[in-house]
Amino acid sequence: MKMVLLTALGVGGATVFGAVIGFCFKKISHKFSDIILSFAAGVMLAAAVLGLILPSLEYGGKSGLLITVAGIFTGALALNLLDKLVPHLHNFIGNDEEPHPHVERLNKVLLFVAAIAIHNLPEGIAAGVGFGSGNTTDALLIAGGIALQNVPEGMVIIGPMLATGISPRKTFICAMFTGLIEVVGTLLGYFAVSIASAVLPFALSFAGGTMLYVISDEMIPETHSHGSQRAATYSLLVGFCLMLAFDVWL
C-alpha cells in the first residue's frame, strides 16, 4: 500500500512538476512540446500494451480475448463520451496564432480545469489497476508512462492561464488540483481491483483502452499538427522502445 500511495503522489506530482517548469519557461515552443509529448505517448503505448492489455489476456483464461477486447472498447467509449461532455484541451490551450477564445474568464477556467481533471481520472485509474494486478514491475512501468505524459501537460497549461490574467497563485492551485485528481484515480483503481479481483481482466483492458484512446485521439494528433511530425514520430518510437527495454531488463 505504501508503494501505491507513493506512486499515486508521483503520478499526480508530475503535473505539478511540469507546471513549475511552465512558470520558468512561459513560452514553450510547439516543436519542443511535441517531441516531449510524443516521447510520453510512446512510453504510454508500451505501458498500455505490456502492462495492461497483455496481462488482461493472461488473467482472463479461456475467455481472455473476448474480455480484453470488450474492456478496450468500453474504456475507449467511456472517454469518447467524456469528450462529448467536456471541451477538448486544445480549445483552451490555443496556439501562437490564435489566443484564447473571448469568453467569460471564470467560466473558461472552470471548464479548462474540468477538462484536464476528467482526462486525468482514467489515467490515474490505469495506474491503480496496474498495482491491483499484483505485478509491481508492470504497475511502475504504467505509472512511469503516465507521469511522463503529465509533465509536458503541466508545462503547456501555465502560459495560457497566466495570459488570461489569472494570478500565478490561482494558476498553480489549478495545476495542483488536476494532479490531485490523478492521485484519487490511482487509489480508486487499486482498491476497486483489490476488492473485486474477479473483474481484474476487464479492469486491466478497460484501463488499457482509455490509454490507447488518449494516445490516438489526443496526443498523436496534437504532436503532428505543428510541422514537427517526423521528429514527433521518432520521439514516440524512442519512448516505446525504451519501455520495451525496461520490460526486458526489469
Phi and psi in degrees as a GROMACS rama.xvg file:
@    title "Ramachandran Plot"
@    xaxis  label "Phi"
@    yaxis  label "Psi"
@TYPE xy
-61.337  -41.9181  LYS-2
-63.0423  -40.3249  MET-3
-63.1771  -45.5355  VAL-4
-64.2984  -43.2987  LEU-5
-63.8148  -40.4924  LEU-6
-66.2396  -41.417  THR-7
-59.0548  -43.545  ALA-8
-65.9982  -36.4774  LEU-9
-66.9859  -43.0098  GLY-10
-64.1092  -47.8497  VAL-11
-67.5251  -37.2516  GLY-12
-67.6098  -21.6233  GLY-13
-62.1011  -36.2062  ALA-14
-64.5516  -42.5644  THR-15
-65.2773  -40.6843  VAL-16
-60.2711  -43.8493  PHE-17
-62.5751  -36.8937  GLY-18
-64.0695  -39.5343  ALA-19
-61.8403  -42.7381  VAL-20
-62.3524  -38.9669  ILE-21
-61.3201  -34.5304  GLY-22
-67.2446  -35.2401  PHE-23
-74.8157  -35.1936  CYS-24
-126.684  81.4121  PHE-25
-65.9785  -24.5827  LYS-26
-112.928  90.521  LYS-27
-95.6369  128.595  ILE-28
-66.2097  150.329  SER-29
-61.6195  -39.2764  HIS-30
-62.6784  -45.4864  LYS-31
-64.068  -44.7052  PHE-32
-62.161  -41.1784  SER-33
-64.49  -40.8374  ASP-34
-65.968  -45.1362  ILE-35
-65.7619  -43.7047  ILE-36
-67.0677  -35.7571  LEU-37
-67.0183  -40.745  SER-38
-58.2419  -44.5028  PHE-39
-64.0645  -36.3986  ALA-40
-63.4113  -40.5782  ALA-41
-63.884  -40.975  GLY-42
-63.4291  -45.567  VAL-43
-65.5644  -36.2424  MET-44
-63.0951  -46.3768  LEU-45
-65.3216  -40.7681  ALA-46
-64.3295  -39.0769  ALA-47
-64.4026  -43.114  ALA-48
-74.3682  -51.4106  VAL-49
-76.6246  -36.9761  LEU-50
-95.5801  -17.3093  GLY-51
-123.397  -54.707  LEU-52
-72.4424  -47.7227  ILE-53
-64.4538  -43.6834  LEU-54
-60.7103  -33.6898  PRO-55
-60.5619  -40.8967  SER-56
-63.1846  -40.0308  LEU-57
-67.8378  -44.261  GLU-58
-74.1606  -21.0544  TYR-59
-76.5114  -13.7226  GLY-60
67.5494  -142.352  GLY-61
-64.622  -33.5746  LYS-62
-94.905  17.3778  SER-63
-59.4006  -41.2425  GLY-64
-63.8744  -45.9152  LEU-65
-62.8699  -44.178  LEU-66
-62.725  -43.5562  ILE-67
-64.2435  -46.8721  THR-68
-62.5727  -42.6014  VAL-69
-62.0718  -42.2492  ALA-70
-64.2591  -42.1661  GLY-71
-60.259  -48.7133  ILE-72
-70.2197  -33.6951  PHE-73
-65.55  -42.7343  THR-74
-62.4032  -43.0513  GLY-75
-65.5357  -43.072  ALA-76
-66.0127  -34.188  LEU-77
-63.0802  -43.2219  ALA-78
-71.8736  -33.1593  LEU-79
-59.9692  -41.1535  ASN-80
-64.8924  -42.6702  LEU-81
-62.1185  -37.5166  LEU-82
-63.5677  -29.4325  ASP-83
-77.9498  -24.5605  LYS-84
-86.6741  -27.4031  LEU-85
-126.906  157.87  VAL-86
-69.51  153.648  PRO-87
-68.3739  149.375  HIS-88
-61.2252  -31.8495  LEU-89
-62.6479  -28.1247  HIS-90
-65.3506  -20.4256  ASN-91
-111.323  -30.3954  PHE-92
-66.6597  -42.8409  ILE-93
69.0434  -167.704  GLY-94
-148.196  -172.964  ASN-95
-65.5898  -35.0663  ASP-96
-84.137  -30.0583  GLU-97
-121.635  98.4472  GLU-98
-67.3923  -177.44  PRO-99
-60.0696  148.802  HIS-100
-59.8346  152.131  PRO-101
-85.276  85.1312  HIS-102
-126.519  165.773  VAL-103
-59.4128  129.944  GLU-104
-60.8035  -44.4004  ARG-105
-63.245  -47.5061  LEU-106
-60.0785  -39.3969  ASN-107
-62.6122  -45.5696  LYS-108
-64.3078  -42.7664  VAL-109
-60.9001  -43.5787  LEU-110
-66.1678  -39.9821  LEU-111
-60.9613  -50.1081  PHE-112
-64.7648  -41.4388  VAL-113
-62.8884  -40.5307  ALA-114
-62.7189  -46.2236  ALA-115
-65.607  -44.7504  ILE-116
-61.2361  -44.1967  ALA-117
-66.242  -35.9649  ILE-118
-71.8912  -27.5398  HIS-119
-77.9015  -27.6826  ASN-120
-58.6247  -52.1669  LEU-121
-64.4476  -28.8484  PRO-122
-65.1381  -42.6785  GLU-123
-63.5624  -40.8354  GLY-124
-60.6689  -40.0838  ILE-125
-59.5204  -42.2087  ALA-126
-65.202  -41.9413  ALA-127
-67.0681  -40.3513  GLY-128
-61.8536  -36.9043  VAL-129
-58.0561  -42.4264  GLY-130
-70.7735  -32.8415  PHE-131
-63.8177  -22.4329  GLY-132
-73.4021  -16.6265  SER-133
90.1367  -6.81701  GLY-134
-95.0541  96.2147  ASN-135
-64.1529  -37.1108  THR-136
-61.881  -50.5853  THR-137
-61.9509  -39.396  ASP-138
-62.2425  -41.1595  ALA-139
-68.2671  -35.0322  LEU-140
-63.0998  -44.2801  LEU-141
-63.1533  -49.1245  ILE-142
-61.7166  -39.3764  ALA-143
-63.051  -41.7689  GLY-144
-63.7  -42.1184  GLY-145
-67.423  -41.0036  ILE-146
-62.2938  -40.911  ALA-147
-62.4319  -36.3902  LEU-148
-69.3684  -31.5347  GLN-149
-72.4574  -27.361  ASN-150
-62.8001  -55.5393  VAL-151
-64.7075  -30.459  PRO-152
-62.3202  -43.5906  GLU-153
-64.234  -33.3752  GLY-154
-67.0757  -44.8555  MET-155
-80.1065  -13.6512  VAL-156
-86.5088  -17.5398  ILE-157
-68.4366  -52.0999  ILE-158
-54.4984  -51.6595  GLY-159
-60.1696  -37.1537  PRO-160
-69.1188  -41.073  MET-161
-64.9339  -34.472  LEU-162
-66.2123  -23.1896  ALA-163
-82.0965  -4.32403  THR-164
98.4861  3.4372  GLY-165
-69.3028  137.787  ILE-166
-67.2576  151.33  SER-167
-56.2656  -35.7593  PRO-168
-63.4852  -48.9985  ARG-169
-67.4747  -34.5042  LYS-170
-62.8076  -43.4777  THR-171
-66.9235  -37.803  PHE-172
-62.7233  -40.5006  ILE-173
-62.095  -42.022  CYS-174
-63.549  -41.5887  ALA-175
-63.2042  -38.1581  MET-176
-62.3181  -44.4339  PHE-177
-64.726  -35.5956  THR-178
-69.1168  -36.8389  GLY-179
-62.7553  -36.8728  LEU-180
-58.8244  -37.8361  ILE-181
-68.9896  -35.6457  GLU-182
-62.0533  -45.4633  VAL-183
-61.1872  -43.5345  VAL-184
-61.6964  -39.8905  GLY-185
-61.4859  -45.9563  THR-186
-66.6641  -38.5015  LEU-187
-61.8728  -46.359  LEU-188
-62.2076  -41.8305  GLY-189
-65.1322  -49.1574  TYR-190
-69.1554  -35.2913  PHE-191
-62.4248  -43.6761  ALA-192
-74.6097  -36.3442  VAL-193
-64.2124  -38.465  SER-194
-74.636  -39.2286  ILE-195
-123.927  79.471  ALA-196
-65.3233  -19.0359  SER-197
-64.8869  -25.2341  ALA-198
-92.1377  6.6448  VAL-199
-56.4001  -50.02  LEU-200
-57.403  -44.2091  PRO-201
-67.9269  -41.193  PHE-202
-63.2495  -40.6379  ALA-203
-62.147  -48.4407  LEU-204
-70.1216  -33.6152  SER-205
-60.1233  -48.0213  PHE-206
-62.7979  -39.4239  ALA-207
-62.9748  -39.6973  GLY-208
-63.8666  -38.6969  GLY-209
-64.6938  -39.2554  THR-210
-68.2598  -41.65  MET-211
-61.9192  -37.865  LEU-212
-65.0722  -45.8966  TYR-213
-60.6257  -43.2815  VAL-214
-62.8786  -48.3621  ILE-215
-76.1286  -39.9783  SER-216
-87.5208  -30.421  ASP-217
-111.199  -54.8478  GLU-218
-74.2285  -50.1106  MET-219
-65.4634  -47.5481  ILE-220
-58.9335  -39.4156  PRO-221
-64.3594  -40.9736  GLU-222
-81.0492  -10.4124  THR-223
-112.466  21.78  HIS-224
-118.33  10.8043  SER-225
-127.406  20.1087  HIS-226
86.7917  8.06735  GLY-227
-115.169  34.7989  SER-228
-59.4156  -44.3018  GLN-229
-64.3101  -47.4126  ARG-230
-63.8275  -38.6914  ALA-231
-65.2919  -40.3608  ALA-232
-63.172  -47.3154  THR-233
-68.1157  -32.7643  TYR-234
-64.4761  -40.0735  SER-235
-61.7477  -43.5299  LEU-236
-63.6006  -37.9475  LEU-237
-63.4845  -45.3145  VAL-238
-61.6513  -42.4951  GLY-239
-63.6171  -46.9317  PHE-240
-67.4564  -33.6672  CYS-241
-62.1455  -42.2645  LEU-242
-69.0743  -34.1065  MET-243
-59.9235  -44.5612  LEU-244
-62.8736  -43.5466  ALA-245
-60.9078  -39.6781  PHE-246
-65.0864  -33.1822  ASP-247
-78.1991  -41.5196  VAL-248
-76.3888  -33.9539  TRP-249
